[in-house]
Amino acid sequence: MCAKTDLVKLFTENATKVGAQVHSIKNLSEAFSYVMDTCEGKEACKLLLSGCEEPLSDDAQAHCDLKQQKVIAAPEFTGEDGKELAALCEEHGFELVTEGMRQHLAGVDIGLTHCDYGMANPGTLVLNSNSEELRLTTMVSEFHIAILPVSRLREDSDAVEAEFTKMVDNSPSYSAFITGPSRTADIERVLAVGVHGPLELHILLLEDN
């Protein structure tokens, strides 16, 4: 059994090797600040309606301009935490989406989620995604920012087996293992990142013990 500091080090090393960015945070306020800074620093998602690259009527152009507002999807964040996040989004001029993800299948800049467990070897996140809102958030966002409590770090798949079994015990169940950003090489064996999912994966390790 690895000590907590060893697990954090191993997880960080392995997650970084597969392209994830790993940072430590002390509380959710720090996580929200990270989300704001990351969203502020990225370009607005450029997935526009077909034809928006050509000269348009005034009404159509106004629609395309609206598509440039940055969007943060965070379906799990409600209550006081949700209010804090909403206030920050309003302050920065970002649109916050907490439901109805089917209406936002293009143009989501940041997807913010909690994660259930992390496996230090091989640097993988475990996410119970029974909610369609949550599944879509992790799939259609350009950047996925995942919050993982340090207490939920485990050494490997064997160490999380019993807990994972409980997660999937109630059928139907949908759980995801996330290792780095989305990548594929199924077209002429050329590696492409962000084709079937997020272009970037940011993991925030929350000190909770």
N, C-alpha and C positions, 0 to 999 in steps of 0.2 A: 504493500500500500504506500503510495507516494504521499509525502507531506504536501500541505496546501501550496506552499511556495514552489515546490517542485512541479506540481500539477499546472500551476499558472505558467511557469517557465516553459514546460513541455508543450502545453496547448498553444501558447503564443508562438513558439518556434515553428510548430507544425502548421498552424493556421496561416502564418505568414508565408511559409514555403509554397502554399497553394494559392497565394494571391490575396488573402484577406488582410485587412488592416485591424490591428488589435490595440485597444487602449483601455486603461483602467479609469474607473469613475467611483466616486464616493456615494453618490445619491442620484435620484432621477433628475434633479435640477441640473446637475452637470451633464447628464445625458441629453436633456432638452437643449442646453446651450450648444452642445456638440452638433446636434441636429441642425440648429439654426445656422451655425457657422459653416457646416458642410453644404447646406442648401444655398446659402448666400454665395459660396465660392464656386458653385458649379453653374454651367450654362443651363438656361431653361430647356426642358425637354423639347426637342424639335419635331416630335411626331405630330404633324399637322394633317388636316384633311387633304385628300387628293386635289391638286389644282391650286393650292394656296401659294405655290411658288410663282404663279402667273399673275398678271394684273387683274384685280378683282373690283367688283362694285364696292361702294362705300360700306354697305351692310356686311358683305362677305369679308372685307378687309378688317372690319371691326371684330368679327368673329375670330379671325386668325390672330389678331393682336391679343385677344383674350386668352388664346391658347398658350401665350407666352408666360402667363402667370405661373409661378412655380407652385407645385402641388406636393403636399406631404400627406401620406396615407398612414393612419394610426388607429385601426379599428378596435384595438384592445384598451385604449386609454380613455377612461371615463372618470367620473367623480372629480375630486380636487385635482388629481394629476391631469385629467383631461382639460380642466379649466386653465391650469397653468400653461399647458401646451397650446391651447387655443389662443390665450392672450399673447403668447410669444409669436405665434403665426400671424396674428392680426398686426402686431407691432412691426413685423418684418415684411408685411404685404404678401404672405404666402396663403394659399388656400389649404385648409385642413379638411381631409376627408376621413370620416369615421364609419361610414356605412355607404351602401350602394356602389360597391366597387365595380360592378358590371357597367356602370355609367362612366367609368374612368379607366377604360382599358388601354388608353394611349395618353401619354402626357404626364404620368406620375413620376416626379423627380425622386422623392425619398419615401421608402416604406419603412416604418418603425414598428418593431415587434419585440415581444419578450421571447426568450427561448427556454425550453424546459430543462435541457441538459446539454453538457458539452463533453466530448470525448477527447482527452488530451492527445491520445494516439488514435487517429491520425489528424487531430485538429478539426473535428467535425461537430456541428451543432445538431441537436435533436429538437424538433419542433412539432408539437401536437397541433395539427392543422385541420381539425374537424370542421372548423368554421370556413365556409367558402370565402368570406371576407378576408380572412387571414391568409388563405392559400393564394388568392389573387394578389394580395399586397406583396407577398414574397416573390411573386412571379413576374408582375408587370412593371414594378418600379425600376427605374434606372439604377438607383443605389438602394441597397438593403442595409439598414442599420439595426443590428440585433443586440438586445440587452441580455446578458447572461450572468446571473448571480454566481459568484465564485463558489458558493456552497453547493452549486449544482454541477461542478466539474467532477468528472470521473476519469479514471486512468485510461480505460478502453471500452470496447463494446461488451466484453464479459462483465465488467464492473457495473454496467448500466442495464444489464439484461433483465433483472428482476423488476426494476422500476419501469423499463420500457414495456414489459409484458403487462403490467398494470395499466399503462396508458392505452394500450390497444385492446384491452380485455372487453370493452364495451363496443359491440359492433353496431353500425358500421364505424370504422375508425380510419383516419387518414393521418399518417405521421410522415415527416420529411427528415431526411439526413442531408444536411447542407455542408458541403466542403468547398470553400472558396466561392468566387463569383461563377456565374454561368459560363460554360465553355463547351465548344464542340469542334470536332475536326472531321465531320462526316461529309464535307464537300471537298473533294480532291486532297484530303488529309491536311488541309491548311487550318491551323488553330485559329478560331475566332472566339472572342470573349464577348458576352452580353447578348448573344443571339436568342437564346431560349429562356433568358431570365436576367437578373441584375448584372449590370456592367461592373459594379463594385460591391464588395461585402465588407462592412465595417462591424466589428464585434466590440462591444463595450462591456468589459468585465466589471461587474458591480460588487464592490466590497460589502458583503452583508453579514460577515461573522468575524 
